[in-house]
Amino acid sequence: MGVNGIEYAAKSITGMITGRTLPWVQDNTEQRVWESWQVYIRDFFVLDKDGDVVDVVNLTAFNPDPTVNEGENYRAIKELLLSARDQQ
């Protein structure tokens, strides 16, 4: 799920949602999700089955595109997700 930051509310999200099944929501001044989670733009939070944060990866610094870096970053993120899924 993607959460758009309050400061980006006026910007178009078309590029984030067109042709994708990714749920996308808007943070607001009541919830302040980005503030409470200490989010930096393009942070990717990996959660376990209980919804606890296992790891945070910034996708700007760690490009997940499988065609970049021989897919090494893509595989690392996939392994993080699988590991979080399998945690007891």
Backbone as JSON, one array per atom type, in Angstrom:
{
  "sequence": "MGVNGIEYAAKSITGMITGRTLPWVQDNTEQRVWESWQVYIRDFFVLDKDGDVVDVVNLTAFNPDPTVNEGENYRAIKELLLSARDQQ",
  "N": [[0.84, -1.16, 0.0], [0.56, 2.21, -0.79], [1.27, 5.36, 0.69], [0.52, 8.59, 0.3], [2.28, 11.53, 1.03], [1.35, 14.36, 3.08], [2.36, 16.82, 2.19], [2.53, 16.37, -0.51], [0.03, 16.23, -1.54], [-1.25, 17.85, -3.45], [-0.05, 17.17, -5.79], [-0.03, 15.2, -8.8], [-1.0, 11.79, -8.74], [-1.15, 9.99, -10.69], [0.9, 8.61, -12.1], [1.66, 6.8, -10.19], [-0.45, 5.06, -9.84], [-1.7, 4.29, -12.24], [-2.52, 1.58, -14.24], [-1.82, -0.24, -12.3], [-2.17, -2.37, -9.4], [-1.72, -1.51, -6.92], [-2.78, -0.35, -3.83], [-3.52, 3.0, -2.97], [-3.32, 5.67, -0.79], [-4.15, 8.77, 0.89], [-2.3, 10.64, 3.15], [-3.19, 12.64, 6.02], [-3.93, 15.64, 7.98], [-5.06, 14.81, 10.35], [-4.36, 12.09, 10.79], [-1.56, 11.92, 10.22], [0.43, 10.06, 9.27], [2.92, 9.85, 7.96], [4.49, 11.43, 9.61], [4.29, 10.16, 12.16], [5.39, 7.68, 11.56], [7.85, 8.42, 10.77], [8.6, 8.9, 8.04], [10.49, 9.11, 5.04], [10.51, 10.43, 1.77], [9.77, 7.96, -0.63], [10.27, 5.76, 0.99], [10.17, 2.35, 1.82], [8.39, 0.22, 3.66], [8.77, -2.78, 5.37], [6.71, -5.13, 6.72], [5.9, -7.45, 9.36], [3.83, -10.38, 9.97], [2.26, -9.49, 12.05], [2.07, -6.83, 11.66], [4.18, -5.32, 12.48], [7.08, -3.29, 12.04], [9.69, -4.56, 10.17], [11.83, -3.91, 8.56], [13.15, -1.04, 6.8], [13.44, 0.32, 3.64], [14.89, 2.62, 1.5], [13.75, 3.46, -1.58], [14.83, 5.18, -3.42], [17.57, 5.29, -2.99], [18.05, 2.61, -3.19], [17.43, 1.09, -5.71], [14.81, -0.88, -6.88], [14.38, -1.98, -9.38], [14.36, -4.74, -11.5], [16.03, -4.84, -13.7], [18.22, -3.36, -13.15], [21.48, -3.24, -11.76], [21.96, -5.93, -12.08], [19.72, -7.12, -11.03], [20.11, -7.45, -8.35], [19.28, -5.77, -6.15], [16.51, -6.02, -6.39], [16.17, -8.75, -5.84], [17.1, -8.77, -3.19], [15.18, -7.22, -1.85], [12.94, -8.8, -2.33], [13.67, -11.05, -0.85], [13.68, -9.94, 1.73], [10.91, -9.49, 2.04], [9.89, -12.12, 1.86], [11.16, -13.27, 4.05], [10.08, -11.75, 6.16], [7.44, -12.55, 5.92], [7.64, -15.2, 6.69], [8.37, -15.16, 9.34], [7.89, -16.12, 12.72]],
  "CA": [[0.0, 0.0, 0.0], [1.29, 3.46, -0.81], [0.66, 6.46, 1.42], [1.0, 9.86, -0.2], [2.52, 12.49, 2.09], [0.5, 15.55, 3.11], [2.95, 17.88, 1.36], [2.42, 16.0, -1.92], [-1.4, 16.03, -1.83], [-1.67, 18.59, -4.64], [0.62, 16.62, -6.97], [-0.71, 14.09, -9.45], [-0.55, 10.44, -8.39], [-1.45, 9.16, -11.85], [2.03, 7.73, -12.38], [1.77, 5.77, -9.15], [-1.58, 4.13, -9.8], [-2.18, 3.88, -13.56], [-2.13, 0.24, -14.65], [-1.29, -1.0, -11.16], [-3.16, -2.78, -8.41], [-1.26, -0.99, -5.64], [-3.68, 0.59, -3.16], [-2.85, 4.28, -2.73], [-4.14, 6.51, 0.07], [-3.6, 10.09, 1.17], [-2.12, 11.03, 4.55], [-3.9, 13.88, 6.31], [-3.51, 16.31, 9.21], [-5.58, 14.08, 11.51], [-3.61, 10.85, 10.99], [-0.12, 12.23, 10.18], [1.13, 8.78, 9.18], [4.34, 10.06, 7.62], [5.15, 11.98, 10.8], [4.37, 9.16, 13.23], [6.27, 6.59, 11.12], [9.11, 9.06, 10.39], [8.79, 8.52, 6.64], [11.17, 9.95, 4.07], [9.93, 10.1, 0.47], [10.12, 6.7, -1.27], [10.58, 4.71, 1.95], [9.42, 1.1, 1.65], [8.35, -0.44, 4.96], [8.48, -4.21, 5.36], [6.03, -5.48, 7.97], [5.68, -8.88, 9.59], [2.42, -10.78, 10.0], [1.56, -8.74, 13.09], [2.07, -5.42, 11.29], [5.34, -4.65, 13.06], [8.11, -2.97, 11.06], [10.86, -5.44, 10.16], [12.91, -3.17, 7.91], [12.78, 0.08, 5.95], [14.38, 0.48, 2.53], [14.56, 3.78, 0.68], [13.82, 3.01, -2.97], [15.65, 6.1, -4.21], [18.95, 4.85, -2.81], [18.13, 1.15, -3.4], [16.52, 0.9, -6.84], [14.36, -2.28, -6.95], [14.16, -2.39, -10.77], [15.1, -5.99, -11.74], [16.99, -4.69, -14.8], [19.33, -2.56, -12.63], [22.39, -3.92, -10.83], [21.76, -7.38, -12.32], [18.58, -7.56, -10.23], [20.53, -7.72, -6.98], [18.4, -5.07, -5.21], [15.19, -6.65, -6.51], [16.23, -10.02, -5.1], [17.26, -8.47, -1.76], [13.87, -6.8, -1.34], [12.08, -9.99, -2.35], [14.07, -11.88, 0.29], [13.16, -9.26, 2.93], [9.47, -9.75, 2.11], [9.68, -13.53, 2.17], [11.62, -13.49, 5.42], [9.06, -11.15, 7.05], [6.25, -13.4, 5.83], [7.89, -16.48, 7.33], [8.69, -15.0, 10.76], [6.88, -16.67, 13.63]],
  "C": [[0.89, 1.23, 0.0], [0.53, 4.53, -0.04], [1.31, 7.75, 0.94], [1.14, 10.85, 0.96], [1.64, 13.73, 1.96], [1.04, 16.62, 2.17], [2.88, 17.59, -0.13], [0.97, 15.84, -2.38], [-1.84, 16.72, -3.12], [-1.03, 18.05, -5.93], [-0.14, 15.42, -7.52], [-0.12, 12.76, -9.0], [-0.78, 9.47, -9.55], [-0.34, 8.16, -12.14], [2.19, 6.61, -11.38], [0.67, 4.71, -9.24], [-2.03, 3.61, -11.16], [-1.62, 2.5, -13.93], [-1.59, -0.63, -13.54], [-2.42, -1.38, -10.21], [-2.78, -2.3, -7.01], [-2.29, -0.05, -5.02], [-2.9, 1.86, -2.81], [-3.78, 5.18, -1.93], [-3.41, 7.82, 0.35], [-3.5, 10.32, 2.67], [-2.85, 12.36, 4.78], [-3.46, 14.45, 7.66], [-4.04, 15.65, 10.48], [-4.73, 12.85, 11.82], [-2.09, 11.07, 11.08], [0.74, 10.96, 10.2], [2.61, 8.98, 8.91], [5.1, 10.57, 8.85], [5.33, 10.91, 11.87], [5.29, 7.99, 12.86], [7.64, 7.11, 10.71], [9.53, 8.67, 8.97], [9.6, 9.58, 5.9], [10.67, 9.5, 2.71], [10.59, 8.86, -0.14], [10.62, 5.63, -0.29], [9.63, 3.54, 1.73], [9.52, 0.35, 2.98], [7.98, -1.9, 4.79], [7.92, -4.56, 6.73], [5.93, -6.99, 8.11], [4.18, -9.16, 9.64], [1.59, -10.0, 11.0], [1.5, -7.24, 12.79], [3.2, -4.63, 11.92], [6.4, -4.42, 11.98], [9.32, -3.88, 11.25], [12.07, -4.7, 9.59], [12.32, -2.02, 7.1], [13.87, 0.24, 4.9], [13.95, 1.72, 1.76], [14.8, 3.42, -0.78], [14.55, 3.98, -3.89], [17.1, 5.63, -4.16], [19.13, 3.37, -3.17], [17.11, 0.78, -4.47], [16.11, -0.57, -6.99], [14.12, -2.79, -8.37], [15.0, -3.64, -11.07], [16.11, -5.89, -12.89], [18.21, -3.87, -14.37], [20.18, -3.42, -11.7], [22.22, -5.44, -10.88], [20.67, -7.95, -11.42], [18.91, -7.82, -8.77], [19.62, -7.05, -5.94], [17.0, -5.67, -5.21], [15.15, -7.94, -5.68], [16.35, -9.79, -3.59], [15.92, -8.06, -1.14], [12.9, -7.98, -1.31], [12.39, -10.88, -1.15], [13.61, -11.26, 1.61], [11.68, -9.56, 3.13], [9.18, -11.2, 2.49], [10.09, -13.85, 3.6], [10.61, -12.94, 6.43], [7.81, -12.03, 7.08], [6.43, -14.66, 6.67], [8.23, -16.37, 8.82], [7.54, -15.51, 11.62], [6.37, -15.61, 14.53]]
}
